[in-house]
């Protein structure tokens, strides 16, 4: 069976963090990847209530630029400060679930 035809064990991959694409440079702590984790009796990750997405890995400037020309933000006067507020609100919510 090829590697690509197997369903990945996401919980096992994310337990205790993840190296991802930049394994030689950074280890992502589990707390930055999942929130609201539940564990089995051996402390392995069983489930999580939140999963961080790639947009959250952006800084405020990158998030502002990414969404700047999108129709969904034209009516709110999208600024870098609003992007920072969105990221801050997401981080607070994520921390509350963790």
WORAMO-V16336 format. One record per residue. RES is the residue in one letter. PSI is psi in whole degrees, 0 to 359 (NA if undefined). Layout:
BEGIN
res=[RES,RES]
psi=[PSI,PSI]
END
This chain:
BEGIN
res=[X,X,X,X,X,X,X,X,X,X,X,X,X,X,X,X,X,X,X,X,X,X,X,X,X,X,X,X,X,X,X,X,X,X,X,X,X,X,X,X,X,X,X,X,X,X,X,X,X,X,X,X,X,X,X,X,X,X,X,X,X,X,X,X,X,X,X,X,X,X,X,X,X,X,X,X,X,X,X,X,X,X,X,X,X,X,X,X,X,X,X,X,X,X,X,X,X,X]
psi=[134,160,325,346,1,141,126,149,89,317,316,322,325,345,131,23,181,142,330,215,336,48,327,346,330,140,122,117,147,322,337,352,315,153,154,40,141,147,158,187,340,12,15,145,126,316,169,150,343,145,124,136,169,330,331,347,357,152,173,321,316,320,317,311,322,317,354,320,11,138,335,343,359,323,354,5,54,125,170,327,321,324,317,320,321,313,318,316,319,317,320,317,317,317,326,329,330,NA]
END
